[in-house]
Amino acid sequence: MSENLRSLWEKTEDFVLRYVVEPFRHFGPLDLLDILILTVLLYALYRFAKTRRAGRVVAGLCVVVVMSLLVTLLHLPALTYIVRLFASAFFFCFVLIFQPEIRDALERIGNSRLAAPRSDTIPKKLYPLAKEVTAETLDAVFEMSESCTGALIVFEGLTKLGDYVESGKYVDARVTSHLLSNIFFDKAPLHDGAVIIRNFRIYAASVVLPSTKSTMDFGSMGTRHRAAVGVSEVSDALVVVVSEQSGKVSVAQEGRLLRGVDRDMLEDILMTYLAGNLYLRTRRAESKKLFLERLEKLTNTPVTDREEPKLEAEQLEMPLPKPGIPELYDEEDMPTKGD
């Protein structure tokens, strides 16, 4: 027994000297950069996996790896043979187990600004079209909200939804409030399903969407909300939902759901999604212009960007423009049952 322990200690010491001590003798700036990049990648992998079922699978794989190292160090012939058999097929097993997560990660990389640098804005010539689509959508959504007409409207992003479009009916029409309201009219042939808007046009209707795999508590919400969260989990789409029971308007994106959205908030969300930084820059300019006009009315003197008059305490209490775009709620911020 003592000989086995001595042999194990010698092998461990040789491993530490060879793979820990020796590399640091020639440690340089590139090695430090290598370690930093690896640390960032591992942290990103941890953040990506901890909120998914794959996180538990990763923990199980770590246990298997540790056990395989112990088996190799202890020279257990039968277990070593089994470990080698599994190791030869490890890569294929890894791909099969993590196929949804790998696909999701690659889609996120493809949708990032690194792969599509101008994906966060649109050309100025398309800005009026984005405003028109937003205005027509708002009219339709809140008209259906008042009449408690269920609706599911998907704004397609960089991730194309062709797999789901095939389950519906091809439309290819201009976005108008009357057309959206007629599509979701409860006696219309295309009302059961989702509408997909692609390139500022109604591309398809009566589309069947995947239900969410999340454990989120949906309370009294039905299949529309589950489908909205489901398609937002597998794509970068923005989904607007009108509840048939309560008439509440909700927005789903990146697997999260925001309920009780009013008209102004939905306008900000849609314009930010459709026009990106161009809308944000335009809104900042409009807010600044409105702020200067109010200052000019209070002081009765022209105000420029370079000169700002001193204000009294009561003048500083005037209402300011609304703040920026709100963030979507996480799962823990979901409303409880009965909401």
C-alpha positions in Angstrom: 0.0 0.0 0.0 2.8 2.4 0.9 4.5 1.6 -2.4 1.3 2.5 -4.3 1.0 5.8 -2.4 4.7 6.6 -3.1 4.2 5.8 -6.8 1.1 8.0 -6.9 2.9 10.8 -5.2 5.9 10.6 -7.6 3.6 10.7 -10.6 1.7 13.7 -9.2 5.0 15.5 -8.5 6.2 14.8 -12.0 2.9 16.1 -13.4 3.1 19.3 -11.4 6.8 19.9 -12.4 6.2 19.2 -16.1 2.9 21.0 -16.6 2.8 23.7 -13.9 6.4 24.7 -12.8 8.2 24.2 -16.1 5.9 26.4 -18.3 6.2 29.4 -15.9 10.0 29.4 -16.3 9.5 30.7 -19.9 6.4 32.8 -19.1 6.0 35.9 -21.3 3.5 38.6 -22.4 1.9 36.3 -25.1 1.4 33.6 -22.5 -0.4 36.1 -20.2 -2.6 37.2 -23.2 -3.3 33.5 -23.9 -4.5 33.0 -20.3 -6.6 36.1 -20.3 -8.4 35.1 -23.5 -9.0 31.6 -22.2 -10.4 33.0 -18.9 -12.8 35.3 -20.8 -14.0 32.3 -23.0 -14.5 30.1 -20.0 -16.4 32.8 -18.1 -18.6 33.4 -21.2 -19.2 29.6 -21.4 -20.2 29.6 -17.8 -22.6 32.5 -18.2 -24.1 30.9 -21.3 -24.6 27.4 -19.6 -25.6 28.3 -16.1 -29.2 29.4 -17.2 -29.7 26.3 -19.4 -30.1 22.6 -18.8 -26.7 22.1 -20.4 -25.2 23.6 -17.2 -25.9 20.4 -15.2 -24.6 18.3 -18.1 -21.3 20.3 -18.0 -21.1 19.6 -14.2 -21.6 15.9 -14.9 -18.9 15.9 -17.6 -16.4 17.6 -15.2 -17.1 14.8 -12.7 -16.5 12.2 -15.4 -13.2 13.8 -16.4 -11.9 13.9 -12.8 -12.8 10.3 -12.4 -11.1 9.3 -15.6 -7.9 11.1 -14.4 -8.0 9.2 -11.1 -8.5 5.9 -12.9 -5.5 6.6 -15.1 -3.3 7.6 -12.2 -4.3 4.6 -10.2 -3.6 2.1 -13.1 -7.0 0.4 -12.9 -6.9 -1.7 -16.2 -10.6 -2.5 -16.6 -11.9 1.1 -15.9 -9.0 2.6 -18.0 -10.1 0.5 -21.0 -13.7 1.7 -20.6 -12.6 5.3 -20.3 -10.6 5.0 -23.5 -13.6 3.6 -25.3 -15.7 6.6 -24.3 -12.9 9.0 -25.0 -12.8 8.0 -28.6 -16.4 8.9 -29.1 -16.4 11.9 -26.7 -16.4 14.6 -29.4 -19.5 13.2 -31.2 -21.3 12.7 -27.9 -20.5 16.3 -26.9 -21.9 17.6 -30.2 -25.1 15.5 -29.8 -25.7 16.5 -26.2 -25.1 20.2 -26.7 -26.5 20.6 -30.2 -29.2 23.1 -29.2 -26.8 25.2 -27.1 -24.1 25.1 -29.8 -26.6 26.2 -32.4 -27.8 29.0 -30.1 -24.2 30.2 -29.4 -23.3 30.2 -33.1 -26.5 32.2 -34.0 -25.6 34.7 -31.3 -22.1 35.1 -32.7 -23.6 35.5 -36.2 -26.1 38.1 -35.0 -23.4 40.0 -33.1 -22.0 43.3 -34.2 -18.7 41.6 -34.9 -20.3 39.5 -37.7 -22.8 42.2 -38.8 -21.3 45.6 -37.9 -24.3 47.6 -39.2 -27.0 45.3 -37.8 -27.8 47.9 -35.0 -29.1 50.6 -37.4 -30.8 51.1 -40.7 -30.2 53.5 -43.7 -31.8 56.9 -43.4 -34.0 56.3 -46.4 -35.7 53.4 -44.6 -36.4 55.4 -41.4 -39.8 56.8 -42.6 -40.9 53.2 -43.5 -39.9 52.0 -40.0 -42.0 54.8 -38.5 -44.9 53.9 -40.7 -44.8 50.2 -39.8 -44.6 51.1 -36.2 -47.5 53.5 -36.3 -49.7 51.0 -38.2 -48.8 48.2 -35.8 -49.5 50.4 -32.7 -53.0 51.3 -34.1 -53.8 47.6 -34.8 -52.4 46.3 -31.5 -54.2 48.7 -29.2 -57.4 48.4 -31.2 -57.3 44.7 -30.7 -56.3 45.2 -27.1 -59.6 47.2 -26.5 -61.7 44.5 -28.0 -59.7 41.6 -26.4 -58.7 40.1 -29.8 -55.8 37.7 -29.5 -52.8 38.5 -31.7 -49.3 37.3 -32.2 -47.0 39.5 -34.3 -43.4 38.5 -34.9 -40.8 41.0 -36.2 -38.1 39.0 -37.9 -34.4 39.9 -37.2 -31.2 38.6 -38.6 -32.2 35.0 -37.8 -34.5 34.0 -40.6 -37.7 32.1 -39.6 -38.1 30.2 -42.9 -38.6 26.9 -41.1 -41.7 28.2 -39.4 -43.0 30.3 -42.3 -43.6 27.0 -44.2 -46.2 26.1 -41.7 -48.3 29.2 -42.5 -49.6 31.1 -45.5 -47.6 33.4 -47.7 -49.0 36.9 -47.7 -46.3 39.5 -48.7 -48.4 42.7 -48.1 -47.9 46.2 -46.8 -48.3 46.6 -43.1 -51.5 48.3 -42.3 -53.6 48.4 -39.1 -56.7 47.3 -41.0 -55.0 44.3 -42.5 -53.5 43.2 -39.2 -56.9 43.6 -37.5 -58.6 41.6 -40.2 -56.1 38.8 -40.0 -56.6 38.3 -36.3 -60.4 38.7 -36.4 -61.7 35.6 -34.6 -63.7 34.5 -37.7 -61.0 35.1 -40.2 -59.3 32.0 -41.8 -55.8 33.1 -40.8 -56.4 34.3 -37.3 -55.1 31.1 -35.6 -51.4 31.5 -35.6 -48.7 34.2 -35.8 -48.0 36.9 -38.4 -44.4 37.3 -39.4 -43.1 40.7 -40.5 -40.0 40.6 -42.7 -38.4 43.6 -44.3 -41.2 45.9 -43.2 -43.9 43.8 -44.9 -46.3 41.2 -43.7 -44.5 38.1 -45.0 -46.7 35.3 -43.7 -49.7 34.6 -41.5 -51.2 31.7 -39.6 -47.7 30.6 -38.7 -47.2 27.9 -36.1 -44.4 28.8 -33.6 -42.5 26.5 -31.2 -43.6 26.6 -27.6 -41.0 27.6 -25.0 -38.9 25.1 -23.1 -38.5 27.5 -20.2 -39.8 26.7 -16.7 -41.2 30.3 -16.4 -44.4 30.6 -14.5 -46.9 31.8 -17.1 -49.8 31.9 -14.7 -53.1 32.4 -16.6 -51.4 33.2 -19.9 -52.1 30.8 -22.8 -50.3 29.3 -25.8 -49.7 32.7 -27.5 -47.4 33.9 -24.8 -45.6 30.5 -24.6 -45.1 30.6 -28.4 -43.9 34.2 -28.2 -41.2 33.3 -25.7 -40.4 30.1 -27.5 -39.6 31.8 -30.9 -37.6 34.5 -29.1 -35.5 31.8 -27.5 -34.4 30.3 -30.8 -34.0 33.6 -32.7 -33.4 37.4 -32.3 -37.0 38.2 -33.2 -39.2 40.7 -31.3 -42.7 39.4 -30.6 -45.8 41.4 -29.7 -48.7 39.6 -28.0 -52.2 40.7 -27.3 -54.0 38.6 -24.7 -57.4 37.3 -25.7 -58.5 37.1 -22.1 -57.4 40.4 -20.6 -56.4 42.5 -23.7 -53.0 43.2 -22.1 -50.1 43.8 -24.5 -46.9 41.9 -24.0 -43.5 41.9 -25.7 -41.1 38.9 -25.8 -37.4 39.0 -26.8 -34.4 36.8 -26.0 -36.6 34.4 -24.0 -38.0 37.1 -21.7 -41.5 38.5 -21.4 -42.6 42.0 -20.5 -46.4 42.4 -19.8 -48.6 45.4 -19.5 -46.9 47.5 -22.2 -48.5 50.8 -23.0 -48.5 52.7 -26.3 -45.5 54.9 -25.7 -43.4 52.1 -24.4 -44.3 49.8 -27.3 -43.4 52.6 -29.7 -40.0 53.0 -28.2 -39.4 49.2 -28.2 -40.5 48.8 -31.8 -38.6 51.8 -33.2 -35.4 50.8 -31.3 -35.7 47.3 -32.7 -36.5 48.4 -36.3 -34.3 51.5 -36.6 -31.7 50.9 -33.9 -29.1 53.6 -33.3 -30.6 55.9 -35.9 -33.8 56.1 -33.8 -31.9 56.7 -30.6 -29.9 59.5 -32.2 -33.0 61.0 -33.6 -34.8 60.8 -30.3 -31.8 62.4 -28.4 -31.8 65.3 -30.9 -35.6 65.8 -30.5 -35.4 65.6 -26.7 -32.6 68.2 -26.7 -34.6 70.5 -29.0 -37.6 70.2 -26.7 -35.6 70.9 -23.6 -34.0 74.0 -25.1 -37.5 75.3 -26.3 -38.8 74.9 -22.7 -35.8 76.7 -21.3 -36.4 79.5 -23.8 -40.0 79.9 -22.8 -39.1 80.0 -19.1 -36.3 82.6 -19.5 -37.7 84.5 -22.5 -34.2 84.6 -24.0 -32.8 82.5 -26.8 -30.8 79.5 -25.6 -28.0 77.9 -27.6 -25.8 74.9 -27.1 -23.0 77.1 -25.8 -24.8 79.3 -23.4 -27.2 78.0 -20.7 -28.8 80.5 -18.3 -28.9 80.0 -14.6 -32.3 78.8 -13.4 -34.1 79.3 -10.2 -35.0 76.4 -8.0 -38.7 76.3 -9.1 -37.7 76.4 -12.8 -35.5 73.3 -12.3 -38.6 71.3 -11.3 -40.2 71.4 -14.8 -41.1 68.1 -16.4 -38.4 66.6 -18.7 -38.8 64.3 -21.7 -39.3 60.6 -20.9 -36.2 58.5 -20.4 -34.8 55.9 -22.7 -35.9 52.4 -23.7 -36.9 50.1 -20.8 -35.3 46.7 -20.4 -37.3 43.4 -20.6 -37.9 41.6 -17.3 -36.2 38.4 -16.4 -38.0 35.3 -15.3 -37.9 36.2 -11.7 -39.7 39.5 -12.5 -42.7 37.7 -14.1 -46.1 38.5 -12.6 -47.7 35.9 -10.3 -50.7 33.9 -11.1 -53.9 35.7 -11.4 -52.3 38.9 -12.9 
